[in-house]
Amino acid sequence: MISLNPARKRNTQRPLYNELTDYYEIIEERDWKREFNLINSIIQRNNCSRIIDLGCGSGYHVNEFAKKGLSALGLDISRNLISFARARAKAQKSGADYVVGNYYHFKSVRKFDAALCLNWSIPVKNQEIKKFLDNSNRLIRNGGLLIFDYERKSEIVHSDLNHMIIQQWETKGQKIARISVGDLKSSILRSQDVYVVFNGRASFKNSPVESRRYERVSENDGSIQTYIDHSFVRFFSRPEIREMAFRSKFKVKEIRRLPRTKYTREYVILEKFAEA
Ligand SMILES: C[S@@+](CC[C@H](N)C(=O)[O-])C[C@H]1O[C@@H](n2cnc3c(N)ncnc32)[C@H](O)[C@@H]1O
């Protein structure tokens, strides 16, 4: 059974990347294999053998690339996600490498053939996007690739905004539910989420004591835990992507699309300009 590590509770980062690390891959409802196959086909076609995943999360893609014999490094700011990724790579002897670090500042002497930044992980504000793209550019060789995904402005579903969206999952005897409400301002979507984790089967062995029937039960007592999470993502138009890329010395090579459970993601493949 997945156990929530109490030591993780003090972390100030968002719960989805910390206390809820063990659930990340099921909560992020997507066809992981299909997405990997898409990215892998681009990587193979462009003869990339040295890859970095910026904001690698649970490290799924890096682990899969390493299994295929590529040199793959995952970088993430979350220590818990990096621990999760390392533990899996070790168990599977994949040879994947992971490091805790910040994608705005990370440096490497040896350049990479390709950098990934997946699951709508690029920053939302122009200044930070520029910083992220400039640093990605420094990490990649001339002609190398940067691949990231986003959703298009033209596909915003306004009727979904400011409504509760309730989802639930079950994994290894645990149940988890998420209630989300999203709102939008200038193409930036803020999602406010509440997660409730029910740990295992509630054992109900003894008859209830009548005098304690209406007693208040303490929150997060181990059998049920709740977390409040919030996040921001930004929708883009294709001209905006082209312009942002150009300012950081990339050109758009290709755009691919993949459906998710509800919406379609675009994967943009940027190529670094050769330096004069
Ligand atoms: C939406 S998750 C995506 C994870 C993974 N790429 C995937 O495809 O599932 C965003 C990830 O970016 C990481 N992150 C956010 N800001 C970062 C930064 N400045 N440097 C490195 N990682 C960062 C988060 O910790 C989180 O793991």
The ligand as an SDF file (V2000), in Angstrom:
LIG
                    3D

 27 29  0  0  0  0  0  0  0  0999 V2000
    3.0660   19.8190  -14.2620 C   0  0  0  0  0  0  0  0  0  0  0  0
    4.4880   19.0750  -13.5700 S   0  0  0  0  0  0  0  0  0  0  0  0
    5.1020   18.1790  -14.9450 C   0  0  0  0  0  0  0  0  0  0  0  0
    6.0220   17.0600  -14.6250 C   0  0  0  0  0  0  0  0  0  0  0  0
    6.4750   16.1950  -15.8150 C   0  0  0  0  0  0  0  0  0  0  0  0
    7.2090   16.9910  -16.7880 N   0  0  0  0  0  0  0  0  0  0  0  0
    5.3370   15.5200  -16.5080 C   0  0  0  0  0  0  0  0  0  0  0  0
    5.3340   15.4500  -17.7500 O   0  0  0  0  0  0  0  0  0  0  0  0
    4.4490   14.9940  -15.8270 O   0  0  0  0  0  0  0  0  0  0  0  0
    5.5860   20.4660  -13.4620 C   0  0  0  0  0  0  0  0  0  0  0  0
    6.8980   20.1040  -12.8330 C   0  0  0  0  0  0  0  0  0  0  0  0
    7.7970   21.2170  -12.9520 O   0  0  0  0  0  0  0  0  0  0  0  0
    8.5380   21.3350  -11.7610 C   0  0  0  0  0  0  0  0  0  0  0  0
    9.0380   22.7110  -11.6820 N   0  0  0  0  0  0  0  0  0  0  0  0
    8.3330   23.8440  -11.4940 C   0  0  0  0  0  0  0  0  0  0  0  0
    9.1370   24.9220  -11.5180 N   0  0  0  0  0  0  0  0  0  0  0  0
   10.3890   24.4520  -11.7270 C   0  0  0  0  0  0  0  0  0  0  0  0
   11.6650   25.0730  -11.8490 C   0  0  0  0  0  0  0  0  0  0  0  0
   11.7960   26.4040  -11.7560 N   0  0  0  0  0  0  0  0  0  0  0  0
   12.7380   24.2930  -12.0770 N   0  0  0  0  0  0  0  0  0  0  0  0
   12.6190   22.9440  -12.1480 C   0  0  0  0  0  0  0  0  0  0  0  0
   11.4280   22.3010  -12.0350 N   0  0  0  0  0  0  0  0  0  0  0  0
   10.3360   23.0410  -11.8300 C   0  0  0  0  0  0  0  0  0  0  0  0
    7.5600   20.9440  -10.6810 C   0  0  0  0  0  0  0  0  0  0  0  0
    8.1890   20.5810   -9.4780 O   0  0  0  0  0  0  0  0  0  0  0  0
    6.8150   19.7900  -11.3650 C   0  0  0  0  0  0  0  0  0  0  0  0
    7.4180   18.5650  -11.1260 O   0  0  0  0  0  0  0  0  0  0  0  0
  1  2  1  0
  2  3  1  0
  2 10  1  0
  3  4  1  0
  4  5  1  0
  5  6  1  0
  5  7  1  0
  7  8  2  0
  7  9  1  0
 10 11  1  0
 11 12  1  0
 11 26  1  0
 12 13  1  0
 13 14  1  0
 13 24  1  0
 14 15  1  0
 14 23  1  0
 15 16  2  0
 16 17  1  0
 17 18  1  0
 17 23  2  0
 18 19  1  0
 18 20  2  0
 20 21  1  0
 21 22  2  0
 22 23  1  0
 24 25  1  0
 24 26  1  0
 26 27  1  0
M  CHG  2   2   1   9  -1
M  END
$$$$
